[in-house]
Amino acid sequence: MIFKKTKRNILLIVQRDNFKRDDRFIKDITREFEALGYQVRWHNPANFKVRAMIDPQGKFNHLPLWLRVAVKGSILIRSPYLWPYVFHRKRLNNPSIPDRCKRLKNYINSFGSNANLIVLSRSAGARVASIIADEVGISKLICIGYPFKHPDHPAEPERYEHLADVKTPILILQGDNDIYGGKEITSLYQLGPNASVSFIEASHDFKLSPQQWQTVLHRVKTFIAENTGEQVAA
């Protein structure tokens, strides 16, 4: 794929609450987009920020659990500036949806106007990103496992009503067995003309085989290239 150089191409990753379950998937897609010349940025929950500070690039992952705890504990003892994140991360990581929208807007606005911003969002992150997409000038939004309905709650229209009016091009990649909304979403929820849905055989955890991963990656690349005149590699 060939990209224009007039603007910075940025891939912003907005993760779900339980981000640890997506480590492999996110690392794979990050590597692919970096190879395409994108600057990859993250909008992280508080506990991901702490984790990244304490263990950059997961360099302690090969150690036994007890040793990882000991090493990270020693880092915290020597780094008092991390303590507010650790002691308050539950509160920081579970803000209201309006608060999360405000934080994400502020972060995106820090990129300036010279950015071709693609947002890859996951679950709760997709909900937040889709709410503010038109306001902050996101070029294209990819939602993986959009949470249309909590499986243990009655319908919450505020989760999905805005999708009928969003003008930003949106691709929703949804597992056909997703407990937050599977194949039935096309008949239950109204999506605007700029939103499209691609189903893949997966649950909300989106555990993919190598072949499925290649299918998803190609769909994402095709979506990004649509209406830009760019070529997509097979």
C-alpha positions as CSV (number, residue, x, y, z in Angstrom):
1,M,0.0,0.0,0.0
2,I,1.4,3.5,-0.9
3,F,0.5,6.4,1.3
4,K,0.6,10.1,0.7
5,K,3.3,12.0,2.6
6,T,1.5,15.4,3.0
7,K,0.2,14.5,6.4
8,R,1.5,12.3,9.2
9,N,-0.2,8.9,9.1
10,I,-1.1,8.0,12.7
11,L,-2.7,4.9,14.0
12,L,-4.3,5.5,17.4
13,I,-5.1,2.4,19.4
14,V,-8.0,2.8,21.9
15,Q,-8.3,-0.4,23.8
16,R,-10.9,-2.1,25.8
17,D,-11.0,-2.2,29.6
18,N,-9.5,-5.7,29.9
19,F,-6.6,-4.8,27.6
20,K,-4.4,-7.7,28.7
21,R,-6.5,-10.2,26.7
22,D,-5.6,-8.5,23.5
23,D,-1.8,-8.4,23.8
24,R,-1.0,-10.7,20.9
25,F,-3.7,-9.2,18.6
26,I,-2.6,-5.6,19.3
27,K,1.1,-6.4,18.9
28,D,0.5,-8.0,15.5
29,I,-1.6,-5.1,14.1
30,T,0.9,-2.5,15.6
31,R,3.8,-4.3,13.8
32,E,1.8,-4.3,10.5
33,F,1.0,-0.6,10.6
34,E,4.5,0.4,11.6
35,A,5.8,-1.4,8.5
36,L,3.3,0.7,6.5
37,G,4.9,3.9,7.8
38,Y,2.3,4.7,10.4
39,Q,3.2,6.3,13.7
40,V,1.5,4.2,16.3
41,R,0.0,5.9,19.3
42,W,-1.9,4.6,22.3
43,H,-4.7,6.0,24.5
44,N,-4.2,3.8,27.5
45,P,-6.2,3.1,30.6
46,A,-4.4,3.9,33.8
47,N,-3.3,0.4,34.6
48,F,-1.8,0.0,31.1
49,K,0.2,3.2,31.6
50,V,1.6,1.8,34.9
51,R,2.4,-1.5,33.2
52,A,4.2,0.2,30.4
53,M,6.2,2.3,32.7
54,I,7.2,-0.6,34.9
55,D,7.8,-3.2,32.2
56,P,8.4,-1.5,28.8
57,Q,7.9,-4.0,25.9
58,G,7.2,-6.8,28.3
59,K,10.8,-7.6,29.0
60,F,10.0,-9.3,32.3
61,N,7.3,-11.6,30.8
62,H,9.7,-14.6,30.7
63,L,10.3,-14.5,34.4
64,P,8.3,-16.6,36.9
65,L,5.3,-14.8,38.4
66,W,6.9,-14.4,41.9
67,L,10.0,-12.9,40.4
68,R,8.1,-10.5,38.2
69,V,6.2,-9.3,41.2
70,A,9.4,-8.8,43.1
71,V,11.1,-6.9,40.3
72,K,8.1,-4.6,39.6
73,G,7.7,-4.0,43.3
74,S,11.3,-2.9,43.6
75,I,10.8,-0.5,40.6
76,L,7.8,1.0,42.4
77,I,9.8,1.5,45.6
78,R,12.4,3.4,43.6
79,S,9.8,5.3,41.6
80,P,7.4,7.2,43.9
81,Y,6.0,9.2,40.9
82,L,4.2,5.9,39.9
83,W,2.4,5.5,43.2
84,P,-0.6,7.7,42.4
85,Y,-1.3,5.6,39.3
86,V,-1.0,2.3,41.3
87,F,-3.1,3.3,44.3
88,H,-5.8,5.1,42.2
89,R,-5.8,3.1,39.0
90,K,-9.2,1.4,39.7
91,R,-10.8,4.9,39.9
92,L,-8.8,6.2,36.9
93,N,-9.5,3.2,34.8
94,N,-13.3,3.2,35.3
95,P,-14.4,6.7,34.6
96,S,-17.8,7.6,33.1
97,I,-18.3,7.5,29.4
98,P,-18.4,11.4,29.2
99,D,-15.1,11.6,31.1
100,R,-13.5,9.0,28.8
101,C,-14.7,10.9,25.8
102,K,-13.2,14.1,27.2
103,R,-9.8,12.4,27.8
104,L,-9.7,10.9,24.3
105,K,-10.7,14.3,22.7
106,N,-7.9,16.0,24.5
107,Y,-5.4,13.4,23.5
108,I,-6.4,13.5,19.8
109,N,-6.4,17.3,19.7
110,S,-2.8,17.2,20.8
111,F,-1.8,15.7,17.5
112,G,-2.6,18.9,15.7
113,S,-4.3,19.3,12.3
114,N,-1.5,17.8,10.2
115,A,-2.5,14.2,10.9
116,N,-4.2,11.5,8.9
117,L,-5.7,9.8,11.9
118,I,-6.9,6.2,11.8
119,V,-8.3,4.9,15.0
120,L,-8.3,1.2,15.8
121,S,-10.7,0.8,18.8
122,R,-11.7,-2.2,20.8
123,S,-14.9,-2.9,22.6
124,A,-15.5,-0.1,25.2
125,G,-12.8,1.9,23.4
126,A,-14.9,1.6,20.2
127,R,-17.9,3.0,21.9
128,V,-16.0,6.1,23.2
129,A,-14.2,6.7,19.9
130,S,-17.4,6.5,17.8
131,I,-19.1,9.1,20.0
132,I,-16.4,11.7,19.4
133,A,-15.3,10.7,15.9
134,D,-17.0,13.5,14.0
135,E,-16.0,16.1,16.5
136,V,-12.3,15.5,16.4
137,G,-11.7,14.8,12.7
138,I,-10.9,11.1,12.7
139,S,-10.2,10.0,9.1
140,K,-11.4,6.5,9.6
141,L,-12.5,4.4,12.6
142,I,-12.1,0.7,13.0
143,C,-14.2,-0.9,15.7
144,I,-13.3,-4.5,16.8
145,G,-16.0,-6.2,18.8
146,Y,-18.3,-3.2,19.3
147,P,-20.3,-3.6,22.6
148,F,-23.9,-3.1,21.3
149,K,-25.5,-4.7,24.4
150,H,-24.1,-5.9,27.7
151,P,-25.1,-9.6,28.0
152,D,-26.2,-9.1,31.6
153,H,-28.1,-5.8,31.1
154,P,-31.3,-4.7,29.3
155,A,-30.9,-2.7,26.1
156,E,-29.0,0.6,26.6
157,P,-29.8,2.9,23.6
158,E,-26.9,5.2,24.5
159,R,-24.5,2.4,23.4
160,Y,-25.6,2.4,19.8
161,E,-28.1,5.2,18.8
162,H,-25.4,7.6,17.7
163,L,-24.1,5.1,15.2
164,A,-27.0,6.0,12.9
165,D,-25.7,9.6,12.5
166,V,-21.9,9.3,12.6
167,K,-20.4,10.7,9.4
168,T,-16.9,9.4,9.9
169,P,-16.3,6.2,7.9
170,I,-16.6,3.3,10.3
171,L,-15.7,-0.4,9.8
172,I,-17.1,-2.7,12.5
173,L,-15.3,-6.1,12.7
174,Q,-17.7,-8.2,14.7
175,G,-17.4,-11.8,15.9
176,D,-20.5,-13.7,14.8
177,N,-20.7,-15.3,18.3
178,D,-19.9,-12.1,20.2
179,I,-22.0,-12.0,23.4
180,Y,-22.1,-8.2,23.1
181,G,-23.8,-8.5,19.7
182,G,-23.3,-11.1,17.0
183,K,-24.9,-11.6,13.6
184,E,-28.2,-10.2,14.9
185,I,-26.9,-6.7,15.1
186,T,-27.7,-5.9,11.5
187,S,-31.4,-6.4,12.2
188,L,-31.5,-4.9,15.7
189,Y,-29.5,-1.7,15.3
190,Q,-29.5,1.1,12.8
191,L,-26.2,2.0,11.3
192,G,-25.5,5.1,9.2
193,P,-24.5,5.0,5.5
194,N,-20.9,5.5,6.4
195,A,-20.8,2.4,8.7
196,S,-20.2,-1.1,7.5
197,V,-20.0,-4.4,9.3
198,S,-17.8,-7.4,8.6
199,F,-18.4,-10.6,10.5
200,I,-15.7,-13.1,11.4
201,E,-16.1,-16.5,13.1
202,A,-15.0,-15.4,16.6
203,S,-16.3,-14.5,20.1
204,H,-15.8,-11.2,21.8
205,D,-12.3,-12.2,22.8
206,F,-11.4,-12.3,19.0
207,K,-9.0,-15.2,19.2
208,L,-8.1,-15.7,15.5
209,S,-6.3,-18.4,13.5
210,P,-3.5,-17.2,11.3
211,Q,-5.8,-17.4,8.3
212,Q,-8.5,-15.4,10.0
213,W,-5.9,-12.8,11.0
214,Q,-4.9,-12.4,7.4
215,T,-8.5,-11.9,6.4
216,V,-9.1,-9.3,9.0
217,L,-5.8,-7.5,8.2
218,H,-6.7,-7.4,4.5
219,R,-10.2,-6.0,5.3
220,V,-8.7,-3.3,7.4
221,K,-6.2,-2.3,4.7
222,T,-8.9,-2.3,2.1
223,F,-11.1,-0.1,4.3
224,I,-8.3,2.4,4.9
225,A,-7.5,2.6,1.1
226,E,-11.2,3.1,0.1
227,N,-11.8,6.5,-1.6
228,T,-8.1,7.4,-1.3
229,G,-6.8,6.1,-4.6
230,E,-4.2,4.0,-2.8
231,Q,-3.4,0.4,-3.8
232,V,-3.8,-2.5,-1.4
233,A,-1.3,-5.3,-1.4
234,A,-2.8,-8.8,-1.8
